[in-house]
Amino acid sequence: METIEVNGKTYYSEKPTNTEYNGEYKIVVLQRGWVVVGIMEREGSQCKLHNAAVIRNWGTKKGLGELAEEGPKKDTILDSCNGVVEFDYLTVVLTIAVNEAKWKRAL
């Protein structure tokens, strides 16, 4: 639980802040071949991707690493999810941090 001290008094947040990971753009590979990108949030085993899109076609010659670093290519196909994608952390195969400046423009 977060606390803050002001003028000798300690104040506590209303709800515990146990977010383990919050706020960076990630490519997330999920079970059954789903590849999604967005701003990742994780609390315990519950995960959310905000401003998310499914990467239907990578459009790269060097795989997901190229896509993460250089952003979407001309042949990349993104299917907007119009909101939040939710999944359990146990379904994650891998995550890749992306070049945020390149992806902000695309999403």
N, C-alpha and C positions, 0 to 999 in steps of 0.2 A: 504494500500500500504506500502511495506517495505521501510525503509530509512536507510541510513548509513551515518555517518559523518566522513570525513577524512580531517585533516588539516583545520578545520573550514568550509568546504564546505559540503552541504547536497546533497546526491545522492539518486535518487528514482529508484525503480525497474521498468522494462519496462511494466510488467503487474501486476495487483493486485494479491496478494497471499491470496485468500480467502478459501484455503483448510481447511476444518473443522477437518478432520481426515485423517491421512495418515501414512501408513507404518507398521501396525502390522498384524500378522496372525490372522484371525478370521474364525470361522465357522459361516456361515450365513444361516439362514432358511428363505426361500422365500415363497411367496404364491404358492399354488398349489403343495406343497410338495417337492419343490426343496431344497436340502441341499448341499451347496457348501463351499469350503474352499480355502483360499488364502490370499494374502496381500491386505488389504482393503484400498481404497482411496475414500474419499467423498468430493465433492465440491457442496454445495447446496443440491439439491435432486438427482444429478447424482452420482452414485456409480460405482466403478470398483473393481474387484478382479483380481489382477495380479498373474501369476503363479498358476492359479486356477484349481481346480478339483471338479467334482460332486462326492459326497459321495453316491454311489449307495447302498451299504450295510454297516451298521455301524460296525457289527461284535463285538458288546459289550454285556455285561450282565447288565450294569448300565446306558445305554443311552449315550447321547451326552456329558455329563459332563465327563464321563470316557474317551471318545475319545479325548476330548479337553485336558485333563490333561496328559494322557498316550501316546497319539499319536495313529496312526493306529495299529490295532490288526491284527493277522494272517488272520482273516476272513473278515477284512475290504476290501471293493472294491472301489477303486478310479478310476474314469474315467477322464483322463486328458483333459483339454479344450484347450490345446496348445495355450495359450495366455491369453487374457483378457476377463472376463465376465463382461458385463455392465448391470445395472438395475437401476430402480428408487427407491429411498429410501422408497417411499410409499408401495413398494412390500415386504419390510423386515418385517418378523414376530419377529425375535430375532437374536441377535449376541452373540457369546460366544468367549471370548479371549482364546487362546490355548497356550500350552507349546511350545513356538517357537522352542526350540532346537529339540524337538521330531518331529515337523512337517517339519522343514527345510530339514531333511533327506528324508522325504517321498515325498515331492513335488519337 
